[in-house]
């Protein structure tokens, strides 16, 4: 069973290294994977159902595992799930200067942490690849609206982020938000330094500045840094809600530590539920999917539209399950970005208060349920299935009700419901389709907010 509410991010534990590679099934947790030797099957549109580690915090949290529900022992076979993207894996995409084989152990088909490791490449110091090329060299004469022109204008505002911590050294990407020195990146890029460590921001011209963490949020996988500089050029932020499938996009970042790398593609899909991480640091992202080449080290870098505006923050990539990390080729044309609409809300909160607010409806979800939709579970110890005074309680929901749609969008997986709710601002009115005793009805409620810590 899972609670309909957010985790307590204040109790999160940093990853075991600066940008730790984390794997789990697409739309699933890391306990579930594709059996070794199983041939990959084409994914179906329906998300998979899975068991989830406990990340409940209290009766006000949003979706967490019921601690009284039966759970599989370590190494036990996960229960069968409905079809989905089980043959894909997702790799969160920052980079570690360590051997890839060090994280290769039993691979689960699924999300990999956006911070991978690489063989033979020192990502936190000088490498044999030579000096970073001058961003946009020769491109300023290209017409406006061309990739070359956009790259020339954008690359000076994209930075490489280097992390040195006791758990390991890592690298990722980020971009300049404003002229006050605020830098936006992924939480998983800098999490290792949250409790001690050094963060260095490297500009495209090679200049370096120490950075401090202004705020970070595990649930949205976003963080804001600040550097004391007055020579920064912000990137304009676009409207991700105006993006449609097929729109051309540009990704900028430091894949494999190669600064000022520019790749192109299109928006492949929208509203893709992505849940990378594990019980301690799981994120819930209503992602933009793109085929622009994104690789380890791109984490936190911008996804731009053809006006040079940020419409997403590159966060994760997919890979075929069962592929050894040391042998995988990186990008396979399935990358995921946090939409700018979500980023703007969360980043503003992080700058103002150092933490983010998470929308909740206040129910426990039953992860053992395998029927249509997502079922509200039973009371769990002292935690009621429906939080008194919460949005669901005010709307008349009760244990055993089955949520089949959110704002008209079919829902068949608890994580998909969490992602859909998290994509909405606190205080917004939403409509859920609820099935009770064979009768479906639409129920309106107003999302409440809960602090991320």
C-alpha positions in Angstrom: 0.0 0.0 0.0 1.2 3.5 -0.7 0.3 6.8 0.7 -1.0 9.6 -1.4 1.4 12.1 -0.3 5.0 13.2 -0.5 8.1 12.0 1.3 9.8 13.9 4.0 12.7 15.2 2.1 14.4 16.5 5.2 15.2 12.9 6.2 16.7 12.0 2.8 20.1 10.5 2.7 22.6 11.7 0.1 23.6 9.2 -2.5 26.6 7.0 -1.8 28.7 9.0 -4.2 28.6 12.3 -5.9 26.4 11.2 -8.7 25.4 7.6 -8.0 24.0 5.5 -10.8 20.6 4.2 -9.7 18.5 1.7 -11.6 14.9 0.6 -11.5 12.2 -0.3 -14.0 10.6 2.4 -16.1 7.6 3.5 -14.1 8.7 1.0 -11.4 11.0 0.7 -8.5 14.4 -0.8 -8.5 13.2 -4.1 -7.0 11.7 -5.1 -10.3 13.7 -5.9 -13.4 13.7 -7.9 -16.6 14.9 -11.4 -16.2 18.4 -12.0 -17.5 18.3 -13.2 -21.1 14.8 -12.2 -21.7 14.3 -10.7 -25.1 13.1 -7.1 -24.9 9.5 -6.6 -25.9 8.0 -3.5 -27.4 6.6 -1.2 -24.7 2.9 -0.7 -24.3 1.4 2.7 -23.4 0.2 1.4 -20.0 2.6 2.0 -17.1 3.7 -1.0 -15.1 2.6 -1.9 -11.6 5.1 -2.6 -9.0 6.1 -2.9 -5.4 7.6 0.2 -3.9 10.0 0.8 -0.9 8.6 2.7 2.1 8.9 6.4 1.8 5.9 7.5 3.9 6.6 10.1 6.5 3.3 10.9 8.3 -0.4 11.1 7.8 -0.1 14.2 5.7 2.3 12.7 3.1 1.1 12.0 -0.4 2.1 8.5 -1.7 4.2 6.2 0.4 4.3 2.5 1.0 2.2 1.1 3.8 4.7 -0.2 6.4 2.2 -2.9 7.4 1.8 -4.2 3.9 3.8 -7.4 3.0 7.0 -6.7 1.2 9.3 -9.0 -0.7 12.6 -10.0 1.0 15.7 -8.7 -0.6 16.4 -10.7 -3.8 12.9 -12.0 -3.9 11.1 -12.1 -7.2 8.8 -9.2 -7.7 5.1 -9.9 -8.4 3.9 -9.9 -12.0 3.1 -6.5 -13.4 0.9 -5.3 -16.1 2.7 -4.5 -19.4 4.7 -1.4 -19.9 8.2 -0.2 -20.2 9.8 -2.9 -18.2 12.4 -3.6 -20.8 13.7 -0.1 -20.7 16.0 1.4 -18.1 16.6 5.0 -17.2 19.9 6.6 -16.4 20.1 9.8 -14.5 22.7 11.7 -16.4 25.5 13.3 -14.4 28.9 11.8 -14.5 31.4 10.3 -12.1 35.1 10.1 -12.5 35.2 6.4 -11.5 35.1 3.1 -13.2 31.8 2.2 -14.8 32.2 -1.4 -13.7 31.9 -0.2 -10.1 28.2 0.2 -10.4 27.4 -2.5 -12.9 26.3 -5.3 -10.5 22.8 -6.8 -11.0 21.2 -4.5 -13.4 17.5 -3.9 -13.1 15.6 -2.8 -16.2 14.6 0.7 -15.3 15.7 4.2 -14.3 19.4 4.7 -13.7 20.6 7.5 -11.6 21.4 10.6 -13.5 25.0 10.4 -12.5 26.8 7.6 -14.2 30.5 6.5 -14.2 32.8 6.2 -17.1 35.9 4.1 -17.9 39.1 6.0 -18.7 37.8 9.5 -18.4 38.6 12.0 -15.6 35.5 14.1 -15.4 36.6 16.3 -12.6 40.0 17.4 -13.9 42.0 17.7 -17.1 41.5 15.0 -19.6 43.4 13.9 -22.7 40.7 15.3 -24.8 42.2 18.7 -24.9 40.9 22.1 -24.1 37.2 23.0 -24.3 36.4 24.6 -27.7 35.3 28.2 -27.7 31.5 28.1 -27.5 29.8 29.1 -30.6 33.0 29.7 -32.6 32.1 30.7 -36.1 28.3 30.5 -35.4 27.5 34.1 -34.7 27.2 34.8 -38.5 24.4 32.2 -38.8 20.8 33.4 -39.3 18.6 33.7 -36.2 16.6 30.6 -35.5 19.3 28.2 -36.7 20.8 25.7 -34.3 24.2 27.3 -34.8 22.9 30.7 -33.8 21.0 29.4 -30.8 24.0 27.5 -29.7 26.2 30.5 -29.9 23.9 32.5 -27.8 23.1 29.8 -25.3 26.4 28.1 -24.5 27.8 31.0 -22.5 24.9 30.6 -20.1 25.4 26.8 -19.6 27.8 25.7 -17.0 29.5 22.5 -15.9 29.1 21.6 -12.2 31.9 19.7 -10.4 31.3 18.1 -7.0 34.0 17.0 -4.6 32.7 15.1 -1.6 33.9 12.3 0.7 31.7 9.9 -1.2 33.2 10.7 -4.6 33.8 13.3 -7.2 31.2 14.0 -9.9 30.2 16.3 -12.7 26.9 17.5 -14.2 25.4 20.5 -16.0 23.5 23.6 -15.1 22.4 27.0 -16.5 22.2 30.6 -15.4 18.8 31.6 -14.2 19.3 35.3 -13.4 21.9 38.0 -13.0 22.0 37.4 -9.3 24.2 34.3 -9.7 21.5 31.7 -9.4 22.2 28.4 -11.2 19.6 25.7 -11.9 20.5 22.0 -11.9 19.3 18.6 -10.8 19.3 17.7 -7.1 21.1 14.4 -7.9 24.0 16.3 -9.4 24.9 18.1 -6.1 23.3 15.9 -3.5 26.6 14.4 -2.4 27.8 17.8 -1.3 24.7 18.7 0.6 26.1 17.6 3.9 29.7 18.7 3.2 31.8 18.9 0.1 32.7 21.5 -2.5 30.8 22.5 -5.6 32.5 24.4 -8.4 30.7 26.0 -11.3 32.8 26.2 -14.5 31.7 28.7 -17.1 32.0 28.0 -20.8 35.0 30.3 -21.0 36.8 28.2 -18.4 36.4 30.5 -15.5 35.5 28.8 -12.2 33.6 29.9 -9.1 32.7 28.1 -5.9 29.0 27.6 -5.4 26.7 27.2 -2.5 23.4 25.4 -2.3 20.4 27.8 -2.0 17.8 25.1 -1.9 17.1 21.6 -3.3 14.2 19.2 -3.6 14.5 15.5 -4.0 10.9 14.9 -5.1 11.2 17.2 -8.1 14.9 16.5 -8.6 15.7 20.2 -8.7 18.4 22.4 -7.0 19.4 26.0 -7.1 23.0 27.1 -6.6 24.5 30.5 -6.2 27.8 31.9 -7.3 29.2 35.4 -6.5 29.6 36.7 -10.0 28.2 39.7 -11.9 29.2 38.7 -15.4 26.6 36.0 -16.0 24.1 36.0 -18.8 20.7 34.4 -17.9 18.9 32.1 -20.3 15.3 33.0 -21.1 12.7 30.6 -19.8 10.0 29.4 -22.1 6.5 27.9 -21.6 6.6 24.1 -21.6 2.8 24.0 -21.7 3.0 25.3 -25.2 5.2 22.6 -26.4 3.8 19.9 -28.7 5.1 16.6 -29.9 7.3 17.1 -32.9 8.7 20.5 -31.9 12.4 20.7 -32.5 14.6 21.0 -29.4 18.3 21.6 -28.5 20.1 20.0 -25.5 23.2 21.8 -24.1 25.5 20.4 -21.4 28.6 18.5 -20.5 28.0 14.8 -21.5 30.9 12.7 -20.3 32.5 15.9 -19.0 32.7 17.4 -22.5 31.6 21.0 -21.9 29.5 23.1 -24.3 28.2 20.1 -26.2 25.1 20.8 -28.3 22.7 18.1 -29.7 19.4 18.4 -31.4 16.2 16.4 -31.7 12.4 16.7 -31.3 9.9 16.4 -28.6 8.9 12.7 -28.8 6.2 12.6 -26.1 4.7 14.7 -23.3 3.4 13.9 -19.8 5.6 10.9 -19.5 5.5 9.7 -15.9 9.1 9.2 -14.8 10.1 8.1 -11.3 13.9 7.8 -11.0 15.5 7.2 -7.6 14.9 4.8 -4.8 13.2 4.8 -1.4 15.4 7.6 -0.1 15.6 9.9 -3.1 12.7 9.0 -5.5 11.6 11.8 -7.8 8.3 12.2 -9.6 8.5 13.9 -13.0 5.8 14.6 -15.6 8.5 14.6 -18.2 9.1 15.8 -21.7 10.5 13.0 -23.7 13.0 13.8 -26.4 15.3 12.0 -28.9 18.0 14.7 -28.6 21.2 12.9 -27.7 21.5 13.1 -23.9 24.2 11.3 -22.0 25.7 11.0 -18.5 26.9 14.5 -17.6 23.9 16.3 -19.3 22.0 16.3 -16.0 20.8 19.7 -15.1 21.5 21.2 -18.5 18.8 23.0 -20.5 16.5 21.7 -23.2 15.8 24.6 -25.5 13.2 25.5 -28.0 14.0 27.1 -31.3 13.8 30.5 -29.8 16.6 29.6 -27.4 14.3 29.4 -24.4 14.5 26.8 -21.6 11.5 24.5 -21.9 13.0 21.6 -19.8 15.9 20.5 -17.6 17.6 17.3 -18.9 17.4 14.7 -16.2 17.3 11.0 -17.3 17.7 8.7 -20.2 16.4 5.2 -21.0 18.4 2.2 -21.9 17.5 -1.4 -22.7 17.4 -3.5 -19.6 20.0 -6.2 -19.2 22.7 -4.1 -20.9 25.7 -4.0 -18.7 26.5 -0.4 -17.7 30.1 -0.9 -18.8 29.0 -2.0 -22.3 26.0 0.3 -22.8 26.4 3.0 -25.5 24.7 5.8 -23.6 21.9 7.6 -25.4 19.4 5.5 -27.3 17.1 8.4 -28.3 14.9 8.3 -25.3 15.7 11.1 -22.9 13.5 12.9 -20.3 13.4 16.5 -19.1 11.6 18.3 -16.3 9.1 20.8 -17.9 10.0 24.4 -17.4 6.5 25.1 -15.9 7.3 22.8 -13.0 10.8 24.1 -12.7 9.7 27.7 -12.4 7.3 27.0 -9.6 9.8 24.9 -7.6 12.9 27.0 -8.2 11.0 30.2 -7.1 10.1 28.4 -3.9 13.7 27.2 -3.4 15.1 30.7 -3.8 12.5 32.2 -1.5 12.5 29.6 1.3 15.1 27.0 0.5 12.5 24.3 0.1 9.6 23.3 -2.1 5.9 22.7 -1.5 4.3 19.4 -2.8 0.7 19.1 -3.7 -1.2 16.2 -2.0 -4.7 14.8 -1.9 -4.3 12.8 1.3 -4.9 9.1 0.7 -3.2 5.7 1.1 -2.9 3.8 -2.2 -2.9 0.0 -2.4 0.0 -1.2 -4.5 -1.1 -4.8 -4.2 -4.3 -4.0 -6.1 -4.2 -5.3 -9.7 -7.5 -4.2 -11.2 -8.5 -1.2 -13.2 -7.3 2.2 -11.9 -5.6 2.8 -8.5 -7.4 1.8 -5.3 -7.4 3.6 -2.0 -6.2 1.1 0.6 -7.2 0.4 4.1 -6.2 2.2 7.3 -2.5 1.5 8.2 -1.9 1.3 11.9 -2.5 4.9 13.1 -2.6 6.2 9.6 -6.0 6.5 8.1 -6.6 5.5 4.5 -8.1 9.0 3.9 -6.5 11.8 5.8 -9.2 13.7 7.8 -9.6 17.2 6.6 -7.5 16.5 3.4 -8.7 17.1 -0.1 -9.9 13.6 -0.6 -11.8 13.5 2.7 -13.5 16.8 1.9 -14.5 15.4 -1.5 -16.1 12.3 0.1 -13.5 9.7 -0.9 -13.1 6.6 1.3 -11.2 3.4 1.6 -11.8 1.0 -1.3 -12.6 3.7 -3.9 -10.8 3.3 -7.2 -9.4 6.3 -9.0 -9.5 5.6 -12.7 -8.7 9.0 -14.2 -7.0 12.3 -13.3 -8.3 15.4 -15.2 -9.7 13.0 -17.8 -6.4 11.1 -18.2 -6.6 7.4 -17.5 -4.6 6.3 -14.4 -3.5 2.7 -13.9 -0.5 3.0 -11.7 0.1 4.7 -8.3 3.2 6.5 -9.5 1.4 7.9 -12.5 -1.1 9.4 -10.2 1.6 10.9 -8.0 3.3 12.4 -11.0 0.0 13.8 -12.3 -0.7 15.5 -8.9 2.8 16.8 -8.5 2.6 18.5 -11.9 -0.2 20.7 -10.6 0.3 23.8 -8.4 -0.8 23.8 -4.8 -4.3 25.3 -4.5 -5.4 24.2 -8.0 -8.7 22.5 -8.5 -8.6 19.0 -10.1 -11.1 16.4 -11.1 -10.7 12.7 -10.4 -12.9 10.0 -11.8 -13.7 7.6 -9.0 -15.3 4.1 -9.2 -17.3 2.9 -6.2 -19.6 -0.2 -6.2 -19.5 -0.3 -10.0 -20.5 3.3 -10.5 -18.1 5.9 -11.8 -18.4 9.6 -10.8 -16.3 12.7 -11.2 -15.0 14.3 -8.0 -13.5 17.7 -7.7 -11.0 18.7 -5.0 -8.4 21.4 -4.3 -4.8 20.3 -3.8 -3.3 21.0 -0.5 0.4 21.8 0.0 3.0 20.2 2.1 6.6 21.4 2.6 9.3 19.2 1.1 11.2 18.9 4.4 
